[in-house]
Amino acid sequence: MGPIGHSPKKTAPGNETEGATSTSKPRAFRQTGSSPDLSTVGHEGNITTRLKRKRDDCDCMSRFNEIRSLLSASTAQTDSKFAALQAALSEISAQNTEIQKSIAFMSTEYDDMKLKFAKLEAERESDRRYINELEERVDRMERQLYATKIEIRNVPQKQEENKEDLRAIVIETAKVLGHSLKNDELNDVYRTKSNKNDSSPITADFVSAITKDIIIKKTRKFNNAHKQNKLSTSHLKIDGPSKPIYISEKLAPKEQRIYYLARHFADNHHFKYCWTSYGKVLLRKADGERHVIIKNEADLDSLHRKD
């Protein structure tokens, strides 16, 4: 089979020669120039589109690298902070361990101190009871020493007075009261120091407490029987104006102070009676009521709260 022929191209009228020529010669294509540098090509057609995509790729790559660099820097910074935090936690943990050891030590010391304190408190309580017991013994001994003594107050003092003069005063006083006192019943007699030199109290120490009690009872009986003319210096024939004479049992220093406070308490709280008996201080608010023994200042405070 022969080659397939192409139908001749129709030509416009007047161009038949050209048409005949075109059928006898092959069609020649127009050559165009190409530039090896695509960046110099004008912005036409598809070439412009391909150049724009390449620049976008470059920008994306640059941004990606920048982000990766930022992430790397952030990661490094985070790692550094984490390492510092871990070191701080380790230090805190070590400190906590030391604190726990210190607390355990202090707890042990506290327990030891608590035991020692309890022991000292028990010893102090025992010492306090022992001291109170010793004080009571001393008080009893003092009361025994004063159990045979009386005190005669407000008797004027003579010049160059001696013990014989004082003995005579005591014996004469007992005689006025109705008791015959012998010289050998007096163990000692003397004046105690006082701010008033002319009337320092006379202390008479008898041989027995019985004699002392007799003189005290006789004094009360005499004064009750002679309320308008109680015992005074005129009964003893002492020169000068008449002065009342007061006789009471001699008290130990502690009881003497309690008696002083009790008298003031009785005046301020309307107690009718305040007296001493066998070295004890007593109060009675009214006739028919029970008496109250005052041993110390705490008894007066307790009585004040009840009043």
CYANA upper distance limits for C-alpha pairs under 8 A (distance plus 0.5 A):
  8 PRO  CA     23 THR  CA      7.23
  9 LYS  CA     19 GLY  CA      7.63
  9 LYS  CA     23 THR  CA      8.27
 10 LYS  CA     19 GLY  CA      7.81
 11 THR  CA     15 ASN  CA      6.55
 11 THR  CA     16 GLU  CA      6.52
 11 THR  CA     18 GLU  CA      8.49
 11 THR  CA     19 GLY  CA      6.18
 12 ALA  CA     16 GLU  CA      7.54
 15 ASN  CA     19 GLY  CA      6.74
 16 GLU  CA     20 ALA  CA      6.60
 17 THR  CA     21 THR  CA      6.66
 18 GLU  CA     22 SER  CA      6.64
 19 GLY  CA     23 THR  CA      6.99
 20 ALA  CA     24 SER  CA      7.05
 21 THR  CA     25 LYS  CA      6.89
 22 SER  CA     26 PRO  CA      7.56
 22 SER  CA     27 ARG  CA      7.64
 35 SER  CA     40 THR  CA      8.11
 35 SER  CA     41 VAL  CA      7.83
 37 ASP  CA     41 VAL  CA      7.87
 39 SER  CA     51 LEU  CA      8.35
 41 VAL  CA     47 ILE  CA      8.07
 42 GLY  CA     48 THR  CA      7.94
 43 HIS  CA     47 ILE  CA      7.29
 43 HIS  CA     48 THR  CA      5.28
 44 GLU  CA     48 THR  CA      6.23
 45 GLY  CA     49 THR  CA      7.90
 46 ASN  CA     50 ARG  CA      6.91
 47 ILE  CA     51 LEU  CA      6.97
 48 THR  CA     52 LYS  CA      6.98
 49 THR  CA     53 ARG  CA      7.03
 50 ARG  CA     54 LYS  CA      7.09
 51 LEU  CA     55 ARG  CA      7.12
 52 LYS  CA     56 ASP  CA      6.97
 53 ARG  CA     57 ASP  CA      6.80
 54 LYS  CA     58 CYS  CA      6.86
 55 ARG  CA     59 ASP  CA      6.81
 56 ASP  CA     60 CYS  CA      6.65
 57 ASP  CA     61 MET  CA      6.63
 58 CYS  CA     62 SER  CA      6.65
 59 ASP  CA     63 ARG  CA      6.63
 60 CYS  CA     64 PHE  CA      6.48
 61 MET  CA     65 ASN  CA      6.65
 62 SER  CA     66 GLU  CA      6.64
 63 ARG  CA     67 ILE  CA      6.55
 64 PHE  CA     68 ARG  CA      6.50
 65 ASN  CA     69 SER  CA      6.50
 66 GLU  CA     70 LEU  CA      6.69
 67 ILE  CA     71 LEU  CA      6.53
 68 ARG  CA     72 SER  CA      6.54
 69 SER  CA     73 ALA  CA      6.68
 70 LEU  CA     74 SER  CA      6.49
 71 LEU  CA     75 THR  CA      6.40
 72 SER  CA     76 ALA  CA      6.60
 73 ALA  CA     77 GLN  CA      6.63
 74 SER  CA     78 THR  CA      6.49
 75 THR  CA     79 ASP  CA      6.52
 76 ALA  CA     80 SER  CA      6.62
 77 GLN  CA     81 LYS  CA      6.67
 78 THR  CA     82 PHE  CA      6.47
 79 ASP  CA     83 ALA  CA      6.53
 80 SER  CA     84 ALA  CA      6.71
 81 LYS  CA     85 LEU  CA      6.49
 82 PHE  CA     86 GLN  CA      6.45
 83 ALA  CA     87 ALA  CA      6.62
 84 ALA  CA     88 ALA  CA      6.62
 85 LEU  CA     89 LEU  CA      6.54
 86 GLN  CA     90 SER  CA      6.58
 87 ALA  CA     91 GLU  CA      6.69
 88 ALA  CA     92 ILE  CA      6.58
 89 LEU  CA     93 SER  CA      6.44
 90 SER  CA     94 ALA  CA      6.67
 91 GLU  CA     95 GLN  CA      6.62
 92 ILE  CA     96 ASN  CA      6.48
 93 SER  CA     97 THR  CA      6.70
 94 ALA  CA     98 GLU  CA      6.86
 95 GLN  CA     99 ILE  CA      6.55
 96 ASN  CA    100 GLN  CA      6.49
 97 THR  CA    101 LYS  CA      6.75
 98 GLU  CA    102 SER  CA      6.61
 99 ILE  CA    103 ILE  CA      6.49
100 GLN  CA    104 ALA  CA      6.55
101 LYS  CA    105 PHE  CA      6.62
102 SER  CA    106 MET  CA      6.50
103 ILE  CA    107 SER  CA      6.38
104 ALA  CA    108 THR  CA      6.71
105 PHE  CA    109 GLU  CA      6.64
106 MET  CA    110 TYR  CA      6.36
107 SER  CA    111 ASP  CA      6.66
108 THR  CA    112 ASP  CA      6.75
109 GLU  CA    113 MET  CA      6.53
110 TYR  CA    114 LYS  CA      6.43
111 ASP  CA    115 LEU  CA      6.75
112 ASP  CA    116 LYS  CA      6.68
113 MET  CA    117 PHE  CA      6.39
114 LYS  CA    118 ALA  CA      6.59
115 LEU  CA    119 LYS  CA      6.64
116 LYS  CA    120 LEU  CA      6.57
117 PHE  CA    121 GLU  CA      6.44
118 ALA  CA    122 ALA  CA      6.65
119 LYS  CA    123 GLU  CA      6.67
120 LEU  CA    124 ARG  CA      6.43
121 GLU  CA    125 GLU  CA      6.61
122 ALA  CA    126 SER  CA      6.65
123 GLU  CA    127 ASP  CA      6.52
124 ARG  CA    128 ARG  CA      6.47
125 GLU  CA    129 ARG  CA      6.73
126 SER  CA    130 TYR  CA      6.67
127 ASP  CA    131 ILE  CA      6.48
128 ARG  CA    132 ASN  CA      6.59
129 ARG  CA    133 GLU  CA      6.60
130 TYR  CA    134 LEU  CA      6.67
131 ILE  CA    135 GLU  CA      6.58
132 ASN  CA    136 GLU  CA      6.62
133 GLU  CA    137 ARG  CA      6.74
134 LEU  CA    138 VAL  CA      6.68
135 GLU  CA    139 ASP  CA      6.53
136 GLU  CA    140 ARG  CA      6.58
137 ARG  CA    141 MET  CA      6.66
138 VAL  CA    142 GLU  CA      6.60
139 ASP  CA    143 ARG  CA      6.55
140 ARG  CA    144 GLN  CA      6.61
141 MET  CA    145 LEU  CA      6.73
142 GLU  CA    146 TYR  CA      6.68
142 GLU  CA    252 ALA  CA      6.59
143 ARG  CA    147 ALA  CA      6.15
143 ARG  CA    251 LEU  CA      7.92
143 ARG  CA    252 ALA  CA      6.78
143 ARG  CA    279 GLY  CA      6.60
144 GLN  CA    148 THR  CA      8.19
146 TYR  CA    250 LYS  CA      6.54
146 TYR  CA    251 LEU  CA      6.74
146 TYR  CA    252 ALA  CA      6.89
146 TYR  CA    279 GLY  CA      8.25
147 ALA  CA    209 ALA  CA      6.29
147 ALA  CA    212 LYS  CA      8.42
147 ALA  CA    249 GLU  CA      8.44
147 ALA  CA    250 LYS  CA      8.13
147 ALA  CA    278 TYR  CA      7.22
147 ALA  CA    279 GLY  CA      7.51
148 THR  CA    205 ASP  CA      6.16
148 THR  CA    206 PHE  CA      5.83
148 THR  CA    207 VAL  CA      7.33
148 THR  CA    208 SER  CA      6.18
148 THR  CA    209 ALA  CA      4.80
148 THR  CA    210 ILE  CA      8.24
148 THR  CA    211 THR  CA      8.16
148 THR  CA    212 LYS  CA      6.11
149 LYS  CA    203 THR  CA      7.17
149 LYS  CA    204 ALA  CA      6.01
149 LYS  CA    205 ASP  CA      4.84
149 LYS  CA    206 PHE  CA      6.65
149 LYS  CA    209 ALA  CA      8.20
149 LYS  CA    212 LYS  CA      6.96
149 LYS  CA    249 GLU  CA      6.61
149 LYS  CA    250 LYS  CA      5.73
150 ILE  CA    203 THR  CA      6.30
150 ILE  CA    204 ALA  CA      5.87
150 ILE  CA    205 ASP  CA      7.16
150 ILE  CA    212 LYS  CA      7.12
150 ILE  CA    216 ILE  CA      8.49
150 ILE  CA    247 ILE  CA      7.45
150 ILE  CA    248 SER  CA      6.20
150 ILE  CA    249 GLU  CA      4.68
150 ILE  CA    250 LYS  CA      5.13
151 GLU  CA    201 PRO  CA      6.88
151 GLU  CA    202 ILE  CA      6.15
151 GLU  CA    203 THR  CA      5.19
151 GLU  CA    204 ALA  CA      6.92
151 GLU  CA    247 ILE  CA      6.19
151 GLU  CA    248 SER  CA      5.94
151 GLU  CA    249 GLU  CA      6.31
151 GLU  CA    250 LYS  CA      5.75
152 ILE  CA    201 PRO  CA      6.15
152 ILE  CA    202 ILE  CA      5.51
152 ILE  CA    203 THR  CA      6.93
152 ILE  CA    204 ALA  CA      8.31
152 ILE  CA    245 ILE  CA      7.45
152 ILE  CA    246 TYR  CA      6.28
152 ILE  CA    247 ILE  CA      5.18
152 ILE  CA    248 SER  CA      7.35
153 ARG  CA    199 SER  CA      7.69
153 ARG  CA    200 SER  CA      7.55
153 ARG  CA    201 PRO  CA      5.07
153 ARG  CA    202 ILE  CA      6.87
153 ARG  CA    245 ILE  CA      6.40
153 ARG  CA    246 TYR  CA      5.69
153 ARG  CA    247 ILE  CA      6.98
154 ASN  CA    199 SER  CA      5.79
154 ASN  CA    200 SER  CA      7.67
154 ASN  CA    201 PRO  CA      7.17
154 ASN  CA    243 LYS  CA      7.63
154 ASN  CA    244 PRO  CA      7.41
154 ASN  CA    245 ILE  CA      5.98
154 ASN  CA    246 TYR  CA      7.34
155 VAL  CA    199 SER  CA      5.97
155 VAL  CA    200 SER  CA      8.01
155 VAL  CA    201 PRO  CA      7.77
155 VAL  CA    202 ILE  CA      8.28
155 VAL  CA    233 THR  CA      7.35
155 VAL  CA    243 LYS  CA      8.39
155 VAL  CA    245 ILE  CA      7.07
156 PRO  CA    198 ASP  CA      5.94
156 PRO  CA    199 SER  CA      5.18
156 PRO  CA    200 SER  CA      8.24
157 GLN  CA    161 GLU  CA      7.58
157 GLN  CA    197 ASN  CA      7.97
157 GLN  CA    198 ASP  CA      5.39
157 GLN  CA    199 SER  CA      6.06
157 GLN  CA    200 SER  CA      7.74
158 LYS  CA    198 ASP  CA      8.21
161 GLU  CA    165 ASP  CA      6.71
161 GLU  CA    166 LEU  CA      8.09
162 ASN  CA    166 LEU  CA      7.06
163 LYS  CA    167 ARG  CA      6.56
163 LYS  CA    189 VAL  CA      7.08
163 LYS  CA    190 TYR  CA      7.14
164 GLU  CA    168 ALA  CA      6.67
165 ASP  CA    169 ILE  CA      6.87
166 LEU  CA    170 VAL  CA      6.83
166 LEU  CA    189 VAL  CA      7.03
166 LEU  CA    190 TYR  CA      7.44
166 LEU  CA    202 ILE  CA      8.19
167 ARG  CA    171 ILE  CA      6.65
167 ARG  CA    183 ASN  CA      8.16
167 ARG  CA    186 LEU  CA      8.41
167 ARG  CA    189 VAL  CA      7.04
168 ALA  CA    172 GLU  CA      6.48
169 ILE  CA    173 THR  CA      6.56
169 ILE  CA    236 LEU  CA      8.07
170 VAL  CA    174 ALA  CA      6.78
170 VAL  CA    204 ALA  CA      7.86
171 ILE  CA    175 LYS  CA      6.73
171 ILE  CA    180 SER  CA      8.18
171 ILE  CA    181 LEU  CA      6.24
171 ILE  CA    182 LYS  CA      7.91
171 ILE  CA    183 ASN  CA      8.06
172 GLU  CA    176 VAL  CA      6.78
172 GLU  CA    236 LEU  CA      7.09
173 THR  CA    177 LEU  CA      6.83
173 THR  CA    236 LEU  CA      7.08
174 ALA  CA    178 GLY  CA      6.80
174 ALA  CA    179 HIS  CA      5.65
174 ALA  CA    180 SER  CA      6.95
174 ALA  CA    181 LEU  CA      6.75
174 ALA  CA    215 ILE  CA      7.20
175 LYS  CA    179 HIS  CA      5.64
175 LYS  CA    180 SER  CA      6.04
175 LYS  CA    181 LEU  CA      7.58
176 VAL  CA    235 HIS  CA      7.47
176 VAL  CA    236 LEU  CA      8.03
177 LEU  CA    215 ILE  CA      8.14
177 LEU  CA    218 LYS  CA      6.20
177 LEU  CA    219 THR  CA      6.64
177 LEU  CA    222 PHE  CA      6.70
178 GLY  CA    218 LYS  CA      7.51
179 HIS  CA    215 ILE  CA      7.96
179 HIS  CA    218 LYS  CA      8.12
181 LEU  CA    185 GLU  CA      7.34
182 LYS  CA    186 LEU  CA      7.97
184 ASP  CA    207 VAL  CA      8.49
185 GLU  CA    206 PHE  CA      6.30
185 GLU  CA    207 VAL  CA      5.87
185 GLU  CA    208 SER  CA      8.27
185 GLU  CA    211 THR  CA      8.31
186 LEU  CA    204 ALA  CA      7.70
186 LEU  CA    205 ASP  CA      6.60
186 LEU  CA    206 PHE  CA      4.98
186 LEU  CA    207 VAL  CA      6.29
187 ASN  CA    204 ALA  CA      8.36
187 ASN  CA    205 ASP  CA      5.87
187 ASN  CA    206 PHE  CA      5.47
187 ASN  CA    207 VAL  CA      5.67
188 ASP  CA    204 ALA  CA      6.59
188 ASP  CA    205 ASP  CA      5.50
188 ASP  CA    206 PHE  CA      7.40
189 VAL  CA    202 ILE  CA      7.60
189 VAL  CA    203 THR  CA      6.10
189 VAL  CA    204 ALA  CA      4.95
189 VAL  CA    205 ASP  CA      6.46
190 TYR  CA    202 ILE  CA      6.21
190 TYR  CA    203 THR  CA      5.90
190 TYR  CA    204 ALA  CA      7.23
191 ARG  CA    200 SER  CA      6.52
191 ARG  CA    201 PRO  CA      6.08
191 ARG  CA    202 ILE  CA      4.87
191 ARG  CA    203 THR  CA      6.37
192 THR  CA    200 SER  CA      6.56
192 THR  CA    201 PRO  CA      6.25
192 THR  CA    202 ILE  CA      6.92
192 THR  CA    203 THR  CA      7.42
193 LYS  CA    197 ASN  CA      8.19
193 LYS  CA    200 SER  CA      6.67
193 LYS  CA    201 PRO  CA      8.20
194 SER  CA    199 SER  CA      8.33
194 SER  CA    200 SER  CA      5.69
194 SER  CA    201 PRO  CA      7.94
195 ASN  CA    200 SER  CA      8.22
196 LYS  CA    200 SER  CA      6.61
203 THR  CA    250 LYS  CA      7.89
206 PHE  CA    211 THR  CA      7.09
206 PHE  CA    212 LYS  CA      6.93
207 VAL  CA    211 THR  CA      8.01
208 SER  CA    212 LYS  CA      7.42
209 ALA  CA    213 ASP  CA      6.70
210 ILE  CA    214 ILE  CA      6.76
211 THR  CA    215 ILE  CA      6.90
212 LYS  CA    216 ILE  CA      6.85
212 LYS  CA    249 GLU  CA      8.19
213 ASP  CA    217 LYS  CA      6.64
214 ILE  CA    218 LYS  CA      6.52
215 ILE  CA    219 THR  CA      6.62
216 ILE  CA    220 ARG  CA      7.01
216 ILE  CA    247 ILE  CA      7.62
216 ILE  CA    248 SER  CA      7.00
216 ILE  CA    249 GLU  CA      7.60
217 LYS  CA    221 LYS  CA      6.66
218 LYS  CA    222 PHE  CA      6.49
219 THR  CA    223 ASN  CA      6.70
219 THR  CA    231 LEU  CA      8.46
219 THR  CA    247 ILE  CA      7.53
220 ARG  CA    224 ASN  CA      6.57
221 LYS  CA    225 ALA  CA      6.60
222 PHE  CA    226 HIS  CA      6.57
222 PHE  CA    230 LYS  CA      7.71
222 PHE  CA    231 LEU  CA      7.95
223 ASN  CA    227 LYS  CA      6.10
223 ASN  CA    229 ASN  CA      8.15
223 ASN  CA    230 LYS  CA      5.41
223 ASN  CA    231 LEU  CA      6.99
224 ASN  CA    230 LYS  CA      8.47
226 HIS  CA    230 LYS  CA      5.80
230 LYS  CA    244 PRO  CA      7.59
231 LEU  CA    235 HIS  CA      7.08
231 LEU  CA    244 PRO  CA      6.52
231 LEU  CA    245 ILE  CA      6.13
231 LEU  CA    246 TYR  CA      8.06
232 SER  CA    236 LEU  CA      7.68
232 SER  CA    242 SER  CA      6.82
232 SER  CA    243 LYS  CA      5.82
232 SER  CA    244 PRO  CA      4.55
232 SER  CA    245 ILE  CA      5.21
233 THR  CA    237 LYS  CA      6.84
233 THR  CA    238 ILE  CA      5.98
233 THR  CA    242 SER  CA      5.87
233 THR  CA    243 LYS  CA      5.86
233 THR  CA    244 PRO  CA      6.88
233 THR  CA    245 ILE  CA      6.98
234 SER  CA    238 ILE  CA      6.39
234 SER  CA    239 ASP  CA      8.22
234 SER  CA    241 PRO  CA      8.37
234 SER  CA    242 SER  CA      5.83
234 SER  CA    243 LYS  CA      7.88
249 GLU  CA    276 THR  CA      7.96
249 GLU  CA    277 SER  CA      8.26
249 GLU  CA    278 TYR  CA      8.34
249 GLU  CA    279 GLY  CA      8.06
250 LYS  CA    279 GLY  CA      8.36
251 LEU  CA    255 GLU  CA      6.28
251 LEU  CA    256 GLN  CA      5.78
251 LEU  CA    279 GLY  CA      6.46
252 ALA  CA    256 GLN  CA      6.37
252 ALA  CA    279 GLY  CA      8.09
253 PRO  CA    257 ARG  CA      6.84
254 LYS  CA    258 ILE  CA      6.93
255 GLU  CA    259 TYR  CA      6.47
255 GLU  CA    279 GLY  CA      7.50
255 GLU  CA    280 LYS  CA      7.59
255 GLU  CA    281 VAL  CA      7.66
255 GLU  CA    295 LYS  CA      8.30
256 GLN  CA    260 TYR  CA      6.74
257 ARG  CA    261 LEU  CA      6.80
258 ILE  CA    262 ALA  CA      6.45
258 ILE  CA    281 VAL  CA      7.69
258 ILE  CA    294 ILE  CA      7.93
258 ILE  CA    295 LYS  CA      7.87
258 ILE  CA    296 ASN  CA      6.79
258 ILE  CA    297 GLU  CA      7.37
259 TYR  CA    263 ARG  CA      6.69
259 TYR  CA    275 TRP  CA      8.32
259 TYR  CA    276 THR  CA      8.13
259 TYR  CA    281 VAL  CA      6.39
260 TYR  CA    264 HIS  CA      7.14
261 LEU  CA    265 PHE  CA      6.61
261 LEU  CA    297 GLU  CA      8.45
262 ALA  CA    266 ALA  CA      6.52
262 ALA  CA    274 CYS  CA      7.54
262 ALA  CA    281 VAL  CA      8.19
262 ALA  CA    283 LEU  CA      8.05
262 ALA  CA    294 ILE  CA      8.19
262 ALA  CA    300 LEU  CA      7.87
263 ARG  CA    267 ASP  CA      6.84
263 ARG  CA    274 CYS  CA      6.66
264 HIS  CA    268 ASN  CA      6.75
265 PHE  CA    269 HIS  CA      6.46
265 PHE  CA    271 PHE  CA      8.34
265 PHE  CA    300 LEU  CA      8.14
266 ALA  CA    270 HIS  CA      6.16
266 ALA  CA    271 PHE  CA      4.97
266 ALA  CA    272 LYS  CA      7.45
266 ALA  CA    273 TYR  CA      7.85
266 ALA  CA    274 CYS  CA      7.28
266 ALA  CA    283 LEU  CA      7.93
266 ALA  CA    285 LYS  CA      8.42
267 ASP  CA    271 PHE  CA      6.96
269 HIS  CA    307 ASP  CA      8.40
270 HIS  CA    285 LYS  CA      7.33
271 PHE  CA    283 LEU  CA      7.57
271 PHE  CA    284 ARG  CA      6.52
271 PHE  CA    285 LYS  CA      4.43
271 PHE  CA    286 ALA  CA      7.16
272 LYS  CA    283 LEU  CA      8.48
272 LYS  CA    284 ARG  CA      6.68
272 LYS  CA    285 LYS  CA      5.49
272 LYS  CA    286 ALA  CA      6.03
272 LYS  CA    287 ASP  CA      8.44
273 TYR  CA    283 LEU  CA      6.16
273 TYR  CA    284 ARG  CA      5.52
273 TYR  CA    285 LYS  CA      6.86
273 TYR  CA    286 ALA  CA      7.86
274 CYS  CA    281 VAL  CA      7.94
274 CYS  CA    282 LEU  CA      6.24
274 CYS  CA    283 LEU  CA      5.12
274 CYS  CA    284 ARG  CA      7.06
275 TRP  CA    281 VAL  CA      6.47
275 TRP  CA    282 LEU  CA      5.94
275 TRP  CA    283 LEU  CA      7.23
276 THR  CA    280 LYS  CA      5.80
276 THR  CA    281 VAL  CA      5.01
276 THR  CA    282 LEU  CA      6.38
277 SER  CA    281 VAL  CA      7.16
277 SER  CA    282 LEU  CA      8.07
280 LYS  CA    293 ILE  CA      7.49
280 LYS  CA    294 ILE  CA      7.84
280 LYS  CA    295 LYS  CA      7.80
281 VAL  CA    293 ILE  CA      6.39
281 VAL  CA    294 ILE  CA      5.90
281 VAL  CA    295 LYS  CA      7.52
282 LEU  CA    291 HIS  CA      6.85
282 LEU  CA    292 VAL  CA      5.98
282 LEU  CA    293 ILE  CA      5.10
282 LEU  CA    294 ILE  CA      6.35
283 LEU  CA    291 HIS  CA      5.96
283 LEU  CA    292 VAL  CA      5.62
283 LEU  CA    293 ILE  CA      7.10
283 LEU  CA    294 ILE  CA      7.91
284 ARG  CA    289 GLU  CA      7.12
284 ARG  CA    290 ARG  CA      6.99
284 ARG  CA    291 HIS  CA      5.08
284 ARG  CA    292 VAL  CA      6.84
285 LYS  CA    289 GLU  CA      7.31
285 LYS  CA    291 HIS  CA      8.21
294 ILE  CA    299 ASP  CA      6.22
294 ILE  CA    300 LEU  CA      7.34
295 LYS  CA    299 ASP  CA      7.03
296 ASN  CA    300 LEU  CA      7.65
297 GLU  CA    301 ASP  CA      6.92
298 ALA  CA    302 SER  CA      6.65
299 ASP  CA    303 LEU  CA      6.60
300 LEU  CA    304 HIS  CA      6.57
301 ASP  CA    305 ARG  CA      6.89
302 SER  CA    306 LYS  CA      6.96
303 LEU  CA    307 ASP  CA      6.60
